[in-house]
Amino acid sequence: MPITTQQLIKWKQENRPIISLTAWDYPLAQILDEAGIDIILVGDSLAMVALGYPTTLPVTLDQMIHHAAAVCRGVKQAMVVCDLPFLSYQESVAQAIHSAGRILKETGAKAVKLEGGHPMMVETVHKLTTIGIPVMGHVGLTPQSVLNLGYKQQGKTDSEAARIIEEAVNLWQAGAFAIVLEHIPAQLATEITKKIAIPTIGIGAGNGCDGQVLVTADLLGLTQKQPPFAKAYLNLRQLITTAVQEFAADVRNG
Ligand code: KIV
């Protein structure tokens, strides 16, 4: 049975950890799904890990749809969530509905994710969820705000922490079914997790969240510049290099 938003909320109540990873193409999505990953996120980090851009800002809605459709073709069980890319939803609620609608209709993804918890985003989440589009929130370090915030940890001061708590609570009350907490202190993430009735999915936010997400390129050791909080479970870059060099040697040796 494909995983639903209701199932994820039930798992929070049962203290069953939620496992999430990112994917950007068909074979990777198939592997993650067969390995039993609960949420496969077509994150806009694909701009960097699959398309070679320096940040997530340049990736377009059409590019996200192209990748998300390939991911969905490889998935039977997991819930596929697709990021709304930068400037595909911030202009107006109407723009967000149009972009999220395209993602759902053209890819087969079951939900969208958007960044930020300021009042306009809360209104957007409320509108999207009211018309039947499931939304995952994302607060703390929000990479689409890199030009303002950089990639540094958020929520270190009392006022920043209070703002992030308020954003998470407002997103929950607006109808979000889960919230990514990125690169915030573990204590703050634990506090938010206890305060809201929907799952928190942490990345660089300690072990007090309801689930964890990683960018799969970081987990596999494919990324050249690893974020400080991401653990590589494999050095795939090195393994590929060795395989390619062995092939080259075989060819050279006839
Ligand atoms: O784009 C992405 O991969 C993400 C994760 C870091 C949660 O948003």
Residues whose N, C-alpha, C, O or C-beta is under 5 A from the ligand:
A	BS01	KIV	T22 G43 D44 S45 V180 V213 V215
